Amino acid sequence: MSGGLDSTLATKITKDLGIELVALNTVSAFCLCNHRSSSGCFHGVNSTAKDLNIKLISLNVAEELLEIVKKPKHGYGSNMNPCIDCRVLLFKKAKEFMQEEGASFVITGEVLGQRPMSQKLNTMRLIEKESGLEGFVVRPLSAKVLEPTIPEQRGWIDREKLLAINGRGRRAQFDLAKELGINDYPCPSGGCLLTDPEFSRKLKDLINHGEFNLREVQLLKLGRHFRLAKRAKLVVGRNEVENKRLLDLIEYEDYIFIPQNIAGPTALGRGEFDDELLRLSCAIASRYCDLNGNNSADIVYKKNTQEDKVFKAPALEDEKVESYRV
């Protein structure tokens, strides 16, 4: 159960059939519902599980998913999304917890044909086979357009009470949510940052420069990103919330850049910086300051316990700024 609409509907339908459920939520750093959180949609799914009065198990798969993203067996979707390999991982976890909890089968909110990579019929069968759950995954929203599963054949769940939703449209789910009184769902169809073109571009940059880890992925969710050199990167906040968040994410060896006596962004420099790159960073930060007709800003910068330094930085021209943007 992701906390999105489809898994909530599938859970509600199954629970209303009198079946005892345990909700399994897998957490990663790539949840589209909450860009700034390392714990994915846990808040949303926690609330949903509480509303439905079912036990919730939350499992962090962030590290395992990072390894998959680096080199997925079944390749990527349109961006950096390894959807098939990701589903295999999640189904394997579901099988483990199904056995630990003494459960008989797994249900998901998947809808046949809804997602082009992971919810085609042949792909669904492949995922079940590779995860060891072949025949034991019930999809209540699409059950009647799929072959009967083992739980349906054995009468553990009433197939006649399940649905026949399929395709890319969302109207059937919205209507069903209204009918079942489900009004608060943070992500209508769930989602993943790995499907986002801008985020994927930044992620490729991390991988290409050997910086791919959870710490760096968290930073990708904030600000404007600039690759200044092979081993130097600058992240510039876009608003007050991001400025504060960047301050929270400073590591001991990072540089911080803050405008002096003028409204503007906080910027975080990570990597190896010489004087030239420090001046360049100040110039980029100056570009995003409220200059009020001036062409420069005083930027205070420092590294860990060093004393503050101030550089009067002319704002870098837009064309040059864009040449460094990831």
RATA-V937709 format. One line per field, one symbol per residue. psi: psi as a letter, one per 20 degrees, with the letter a starting at -180 (. if undefined). Layout:
psi=???
This chain:
psi=ohirgghgghgggghijjppqpppppprjjpihnhjqikckhgghggghghilqqppppojgghhghghgnpgjarbhckomgghghgghhghhgghghhikrhrqqrjqppjgphgikqghggggggghijkpijopnhhjgijrqprghghjjhpohiirrlprrhqiggggghgghikoinohohjarphiipggghghghggghjkkorhghhhhhiqapppohrhkpqpppqirhghghhhhhjprhjqqpppqpkqpaqqqpppbopahghghgghhgghhjqnilirjrqoppqrpdjrqqqppoopppqghhghhip.
